[in-house]
Amino acid sequence: MRIDKFLKLSRLVKRRALAREMAEVGAVRLNGAAVKPSAEVKPSDLIEIAFPSRVVSAEVISSDEREIKRGKTPVRITGDRRLDRDEHPWQTG
């Protein structure tokens, strides 16, 4: 499943369009690397999402759309780190 769709279905991000935008600007990482919205997600992948005030880390449990829609838990949250006001994760330079 595409990461933008997965983020929406797993409720880590409220809208798919927002998930797509976040991936495009580099706020989403899959297994430590910045990804495009079309990157494929599979079980055991690690996702990191940089929100304005925090970074959420999660492990993918299920990427099967049917299972997720039936109520299976798609992710296990492994971290939720607050950011300082001046901190910009993954920004270089």
C-alpha positions in Angstrom: 0.0 0.0 0.0 1.2 3.5 -0.7 2.5 5.4 2.3 0.1 8.4 1.8 -2.9 6.1 1.9 -1.5 4.0 4.8 -1.0 7.1 6.9 -4.6 8.1 6.3 -6.0 4.6 7.0 -3.9 4.2 10.1 -5.1 7.6 11.4 -1.5 8.8 11.9 -2.5 11.7 9.5 -6.1 13.0 9.2 -6.2 13.4 5.4 -4.5 11.6 2.5 -3.7 14.9 0.8 -1.9 16.1 3.9 0.0 12.8 4.1 1.0 13.3 0.5 2.2 16.9 1.1 4.1 15.8 4.2 6.0 13.1 2.2 6.7 15.5 -0.6 8.4 18.0 1.8 10.4 15.3 3.6 8.4 15.1 6.8 7.9 11.4 6.4 10.6 8.8 6.6 10.4 5.1 5.9 13.1 2.9 7.4 15.2 6.1 8.0 15.0 7.5 4.4 12.8 10.3 3.0 10.2 8.9 0.7 7.8 9.9 -2.0 4.0 9.6 -1.4 4.0 6.5 -3.6 6.5 4.5 -1.5 5.2 1.0 -0.6 4.6 0.1 3.0 5.0 -3.4 4.3 4.8 -5.1 7.7 7.9 -4.4 10.0 8.7 -1.1 8.2 9.5 1.8 10.5 7.8 5.1 9.8 8.7 8.5 11.3 6.5 11.5 10.9 7.6 15.0 11.7 4.7 17.2 12.8 5.3 20.9 13.8 5.7 20.2 17.5 6.7 16.5 17.6 8.0 13.4 15.8 6.0 10.2 15.9 7.7 6.8 15.3 5.7 3.7 14.5 6.2 0.1 13.3 3.9 -1.2 10.7 2.0 -4.3 11.8 -0.4 -4.7 8.9 -0.5 -3.0 5.5 -3.5 -4.9 4.2 -6.3 -2.4 3.5 -9.1 -4.9 4.1 -7.7 -5.9 7.5 -7.3 -2.2 8.5 -10.8 -1.4 7.4 -12.1 -4.3 9.5 -10.4 -2.9 12.6 -7.0 -4.6 12.8 -4.4 -2.3 14.4 -2.1 -1.2 11.6 0.8 0.3 13.6 2.5 0.1 17.0 3.7 3.5 18.2 7.3 3.2 19.2 8.0 6.8 20.0 6.5 10.3 20.4 9.1 12.9 20.9 8.3 16.6 21.6 10.4 19.1 19.7 11.9 22.3 21.0 10.5 25.4 19.4 13.7 26.0 17.3 14.3 22.3 16.5 13.8 21.1 12.9 14.1 17.4 12.5 16.0 16.1 9.5 16.9 19.6 8.4 20.5 19.8 7.2 22.7 22.9 7.1 
